[in-house]
């Protein structure tokens, strides 16, 4: 596996793949890798001749009171994991390489970025769209893969690609990979390591409560009542705050009152201790 820390080195490596007529898949990450990330890598290997993974803890997507300084950084360990998976190229720039002196541009995606995490983390998705746009321009992948756990992020990136007429990757080549979960259902996340043992046990209430709410909605119960019950379960289990729990159109992320013919998602973010957990699940129309 080749590791690039400077942009010219990255571009030389990608050019060699292209000169050989090979396709390239990109898996963007912020490091602190776990099985969820490795699942993305394996899916990428099935879709392209070469796999590039980026590791960059992006400062522009963190708010002033968020965990940028504490976010886990373990490049040597991550690199070893990627090499063991057969990754061809690791792109690991520092902040100065990604945002050189005088950097003054940003990408803002309206609509899909504005609710849910966009409402509770102002500016977050501008930072996401900007860094992912740069990664796409730097690597020019044929396909890019993201976890569905960050469903709103996936929607923002697809919207950006459509609106800006990106061809590598085209919006249809930005692929979501199903969320990888722990044995108790909790979505895998680099932030799970922040949880104490008691918090980790309580956190398993999140996917269970979501599953119960979905069952009630799919049985025809009004979504609002099911969502209130979901929030109550989380607070009773030890979560300190529910940032949001809502039903949304899966593509536009517009809030809806009930699932219809178009795919829907249950979207939840909640805080336990100092850790903010997010999750989402598909919701089918009520059974008739």
C-alpha positions in Angstrom: 0.0 0.0 0.0 1.3 3.4 -1.0 0.7 6.3 1.4 0.5 9.9 0.1 0.8 12.9 2.4 1.2 15.5 -0.3 -1.2 16.3 -3.2 1.4 15.8 -6.0 2.3 12.4 -4.6 -1.4 11.4 -4.6 -2.0 12.6 -8.1 1.0 10.7 -9.4 -0.2 7.5 -7.8 -3.7 8.0 -9.2 -2.4 8.8 -12.7 -0.5 5.5 -12.7 -3.7 3.6 -12.1 -5.4 5.6 -14.9 -2.5 5.0 -17.3 -2.9 1.2 -16.6 -6.6 1.5 -17.6 -7.7 0.7 -14.0 -10.8 2.0 -12.2 -10.5 3.6 -8.8 -12.9 3.5 -5.8 -12.6 6.0 -2.9 -13.6 5.5 0.7 -13.4 8.8 2.6 -12.9 8.5 6.4 -11.7 10.4 9.4 -9.7 7.5 10.7 -10.2 5.6 14.0 -11.2 2.8 11.8 -13.5 -0.1 12.8 -15.4 -2.9 11.1 -17.9 -0.5 9.5 -15.0 1.2 7.6 -13.5 -2.1 6.6 -16.9 -3.2 5.2 -16.8 -0.1 3.0 -13.3 -1.1 1.8 -14.4 -4.6 1.0 -17.4 -3.2 -1.0 -15.0 -0.9 -2.8 -12.7 -3.8 -3.8 -15.7 -5.5 -5.4 -16.5 -2.4 -7.5 -13.1 -1.2 -8.8 -9.6 -2.3 -9.7 -8.0 -0.1 -7.2 -9.1 1.2 -3.8 -8.0 4.5 -2.3 -8.9 5.4 1.3 -8.6 8.9 2.7 -8.0 9.7 6.4 -8.4 13.3 7.3 -10.0 14.7 10.5 -11.7 17.6 8.9 -11.7 20.7 11.2 -14.3 22.6 9.1 -17.1 20.1 10.0 -16.7 20.5 13.8 -18.5 23.2 15.7 -16.7 25.4 18.3 -17.9 23.2 21.2 -17.5 19.8 19.5 -14.8 17.1 19.9 -12.2 18.1 17.3 -9.3 18.0 19.7 -10.5 14.8 21.3 -11.4 13.0 18.1 -9.3 9.8 18.0 -6.2 9.8 15.8 -4.4 6.5 15.2 -2.8 6.7 11.7 -0.3 3.9 12.2 -2.9 1.5 13.5 -5.4 2.5 10.8 -2.7 2.2 8.1 -1.9 -1.4 9.2 -5.6 -2.3 9.1 -6.0 -0.9 5.5 -2.9 -2.7 4.3 -4.2 -5.9 5.7 -7.4 -5.4 3.7 -5.5 -4.9 0.5 -6.0 -1.2 0.0 -3.8 0.2 -2.7 -3.5 3.9 -1.7 -3.9 5.8 1.5 -4.4 9.6 1.2 -3.5 11.1 4.6 -3.0 14.9 4.3 -2.6 17.2 7.2 -4.8 20.3 7.6 -2.2 22.6 5.9 -2.2 20.4 2.8 -6.0 20.2 2.6 -6.5 23.9 3.5 -3.4 25.8 2.3 -2.7 29.3 3.6 -5.3 31.7 2.3 -8.0 29.1 1.7 -11.3 31.0 1.3 -13.8 28.8 -0.5 -16.7 26.6 0.7 -19.5 24.5 -0.7 -23.0 24.9 0.8 -25.8 22.6 -0.1 -29.3 23.9 0.7 -32.4 21.7 1.4 -31.1 18.3 2.5 -28.6 19.9 4.8 -30.9 22.0 6.8 -32.9 19.7 9.1 -31.8 17.0 11.6 -28.0 17.2 12.1 -27.9 20.4 10.0 -30.2 22.2 12.4 -28.4 21.0 15.6 -24.9 21.4 14.1 -24.9 24.7 12.1 -22.2 24.8 9.4 -21.4 21.1 9.8 -22.6 20.1 6.3 -20.8 23.0 4.7 -17.6 21.5 6.1 -18.6 18.0 4.9 -19.5 19.2 1.4 -16.4 21.2 1.0 -13.9 18.5 2.1 -15.7 15.8 0.1 -15.8 18.0 -2.9 -12.0 18.5 -2.6 -11.4 14.8 -2.1 -13.4 14.0 -5.3 -11.3 16.5 -7.2 -8.1 15.2 -5.7 -8.7 11.5 -6.4 -11.2 11.7 -9.3 -12.6 8.3 -8.3 -15.0 6.3 -10.5 -17.0 5.4 -7.5 -17.1 6.6 -3.9 -18.6 4.7 -0.9 -20.1 6.0 2.3 -21.9 4.3 5.2 -25.6 4.7 5.5 -25.4 5.4 9.2 -24.7 9.0 8.1 -27.8 9.1 5.9 -28.0 12.9 5.8 -24.4 13.2 4.9 -24.9 10.7 2.0 -27.9 12.8 0.8 -25.9 16.0 0.9 -23.0 14.5 -1.0 -25.3 13.1 -3.7 -27.0 16.5 -4.0 -23.7 18.3 -4.4 -22.5 15.9 -7.1 -25.8 16.4 -9.1 -25.8 20.1 -8.7 -22.2 20.6 -9.6 -22.3 18.1 -12.5 -19.5 16.0 -11.1 -18.5 13.2 -13.4 -15.9 11.4 -11.2 -17.8 10.2 -9.3 -21.2 10.9 -10.9 -24.0 11.2 -8.4 -25.2 7.7 -9.2 -21.7 6.3 -8.4 -21.9 7.7 -4.8 -22.9 4.5 -3.1 -24.4 3.9 0.4 -23.4 0.8 2.2 -25.7 -0.6 4.9 -24.9 0.3 8.5 -22.7 -2.2 10.3 -24.0 -2.9 13.8 -22.6 -4.4 17.0 -24.2 -7.6 18.3 -26.7 -5.6 20.4 -27.7 -3.5 17.5 -25.8 -0.3 18.2 -24.4 1.3 15.0 -20.6 1.1 14.8 -19.0 4.5 15.2 -15.6 5.9 16.1 -17.4 7.8 18.9 -18.6 4.7 20.6 -15.2 4.4 22.3 -16.0 7.6 24.3 -18.7 5.7 26.2 -18.2 4.3 29.7 -19.3 0.7 30.3 -22.6 1.8 31.8 -23.2 4.3 29.0 -22.3 1.6 26.4 -24.9 -0.7 27.9 -27.5 2.0 27.9 -26.7 3.0 24.3 -28.1 -0.3 23.1 -31.5 1.1 23.9 -31.2 3.4 20.8 -31.6 0.7 18.1 -34.1 -1.2 20.2 -36.3 1.9 20.7 -36.1 2.7 17.0 -37.1 -0.8 16.1 -40.1 -0.6 18.4 -41.1 2.8 17.0 -40.9 1.5 13.4 -43.0 -1.5 14.2 -45.7 0.8 15.6 -45.6 3.1 12.6 -45.7 0.2 10.2 -48.7 -1.1 12.1 -50.5 2.1 11.4 -50.0 4.1 14.6 -49.5 7.8 14.1 -45.8 8.6 13.8 -45.9 11.4 16.4 -47.1 9.0 19.2 -44.4 6.4 18.3 -41.7 9.1 18.2 -42.8 10.5 21.6 -42.6 7.0 23.1 -39.1 6.5 21.5 -37.8 9.7 23.1 -39.3 8.7 26.5 -37.5 5.3 26.3 -34.1 7.0 25.5 -34.4 9.5 28.4 -35.5 6.7 30.8 -32.5 4.6 29.8 -30.0 7.4 30.6 -29.7 9.5 27.5 -29.5 13.1 28.6 -30.9 14.7 25.5 -32.7 13.7 22.3 -31.6 16.2 19.6 -34.2 14.9 17.2 -36.3 11.9 16.4 -38.2 12.3 13.1 -39.7 10.6 10.1 -38.4 11.8 6.8 -38.6 11.2 3.0 -35.5 9.2 2.4 -34.3 11.2 -0.6 -35.3 14.8 0.1 -35.2 14.5 4.0 -38.4 16.5 4.2 -40.2 15.7 7.4 -43.3 13.5 6.9 -46.1 12.4 9.1 -46.4 8.9 7.8 -44.6 6.6 5.3 -46.2 6.5 1.9 -45.2 5.2 -1.5 -41.7 6.8 -1.4 -39.0 5.3 0.8 -38.9 6.8 4.4 -36.3 6.8 7.1 -36.5 7.2 10.9 -33.8 9.7 11.9 -32.5 10.0 15.5 -29.7 11.8 17.3 -29.3 11.6 21.0 -26.7 12.4 23.6 -25.5 10.1 26.4 -22.8 11.5 28.7 -20.7 13.7 26.4 -21.2 11.5 23.3 -23.7 12.2 20.5 -25.0 9.1 18.7 -26.9 9.1 15.4 -28.8 6.4 13.7 -31.4 5.9 11.0 -33.5 3.0 9.8 -35.9 2.4 6.9 -39.6 2.6 7.5 -42.2 0.8 5.3 -45.7 2.0 4.7 -48.4 0.6 7.1 -49.4 -2.9 6.4 -52.9 -3.3 5.0 
